[in-house]
Amino acid sequence: MKLRLQSWHWLIAYGLLIYLLFLVINLPASMAWSMAPEDVKRTVSISNMQGSAWSARADNIVIKGFELGKADWTVNPLALVLGQLGGKLNVRHALGQMETGYNLSADQTIELSNVNGEFSAAILDAAIVPFMLAGSIHSQLESVQIQGRSLLTATGELQWRDASITGVADVSLGNITFKASPEAKGTKLQVSNEGGVIAISGDIRVTGNGRYRLNLLLSSRDNRNTDLKNMLAVLGRADAQGRVRFNQAGRLPGW
């Protein structure tokens, strides 16, 4: 009789466990998001969330003021066991798309892994008004880390293909490669290009607070193009190799 009662106890416990798992699996995504730490909500904004805590979608995700667009994502249960929130994220913007793994640790660090995507360069127009950008930006970043309002590090490569700038004149820049690597106070982007009427080399440094500094060498690949030489001369005096040093500092939009 005692054994039978113990068996019933186990059945009741098992039934309760199944019921709790059912509740968790079907927990609305909006309710799960309401439980997220306030620091995360100040960094990430989500509009019109639908679905469950394990698989959801939203009309728009904004990270640090930058609109990513529509998104859907999944949550990895194993990450929750380890005290973290992680899974897969797919973003569909009007100007492109991206897919990445994500992980939110206990110290509120957001880590993106294998960030692969393609966007129209026009997505950055707001940062260089009154100029307009053409071409496409391809992302092959191994990792990006963000904590609070700071970009900690980025590792991997970005390519701006068929790059050109439209303003007073149209300038073709070919294919520009940005190789990202961590450094003491943020991320360094080593810059080089192939093709285009201007040869580009140098680096861009981005610190955790969104400040950036360009340190580039520019030179004409067409010595017969006097208009191009005059345009570069506006930026600075050419050295013995005909290269003009272009330095600029600022802050990333929305940071």
Salt bridges, closest charged atoms under 4 A:
GLU38 OE2 - LYS41 NZ 3.63
ASP39 OD1 - ARG42 NH2 2.14
ASP72 OD2 - ARG92 NH1 2.56
GLU118 OE2 - HIS138 NE2 3.73
GLU183 OE2 - ARG205 NE 3.14
ASP203 OD1 - ARG205 NH1 2.96
ASP222 OD1 - ARG224 NE 3.71
ASP239 OD2 - ARG243 NE 3.13
